[in-house]
Amino acid sequence: MKGLKGKTALVTGATSGIGQAIAIRLAEEGCNVAINYRGDPEKAEDTLEQAMKRACDGIEACGVTAFPVQGDVSKESDIVAMVQAVVDKFGSVDILINNAGVQSEVPSHELEADEVDRVLGINLRGSFLCARETIKHLLTQQRSGVIINVSSVHERIPRPRYVTYSMSKFGMQGMTQTLALEYADRGIRVNAIAPGATITPINDAWTEDPEKQAEVESHIPMGRAGTSEEMASAVVFLASDDASYVTGQTLFIDGGLTLYADFQEPWSA
Ligand code: NAI
């Protein structure tokens, strides 16, 4: 992809699932990658190893560096320190991938305020604060940059019993479009991807049970769940200069999930 070589990318929640695939793919495209992890440095080392192998296998002077950076995105002080650490290490943050996210299932009438704060604090407030810190650096350095938010089909499809998740992802759409408009004339593009059902640890409840997986996949027009690598492909496109005129958009990568699957066959002949 055009324009990625030598850029610096920060990926939040990069030690598993979609974030890990994005970090590895960005390294493969020639980016220096900061791999954010919340708690487990060993997982970050594992991601780092995989990224470096993919980026540098068989290349002597590969020029790509991967860097694990600790930070809990629900804590403002962690985010400020994390973005600063990446700038100190690489001189800039050109690409931010807001990927870290959680979900929880609770009937809405039983939801505690603390749980609302927890999910929104990671998924939405955390993403905003990462974007704010990155934008500050880009403006100070008068650099162009790219922010990509990992949203969800649930920025469009309501999700009963997961209202905090829906609130966070519907909110992410508003954040993507607003920041895109606010900084469009300063060379900062802001976009999102909206994955459908993807095989990652967040979905252990059904990916580890073939019957449940088949049930989930029966609702998807393409008949299968997506992979983290398929999500990463879209992210590198949006991060690259091949998408240089794209801003404020959400790219749905969902095997047709948002296409009103009930209309696949006529309702009456
Ligand atoms: P995952 O559970 O493997 O990844 C989530 C990552 O976020 C983990 O690495 C976790 O450690 C990190 N994280 C959680 N809280 C954090 C915090 N406070 N600070 C820093 N990192 C934190 O699951 P997956 O699927 O890879 O999720 C990545 C993103 O993709 C999430 O935003 C999720 O909402 C989104 N997504 C996933 C879909 C799926 O079907 N797997 C569908 C649509 C969206």
Residues whose N, C-alpha, C, O or C-beta is under 5 A from the ligand:
A	BS01	NAI	G13 A14 T15 S16 G17 I18 G19 Y37 R38 G71 D72 V73 S74 N99 A100 G101 I122 V150 S151 S152 V153 P195 G196 A197 T198 T200 P201 I202
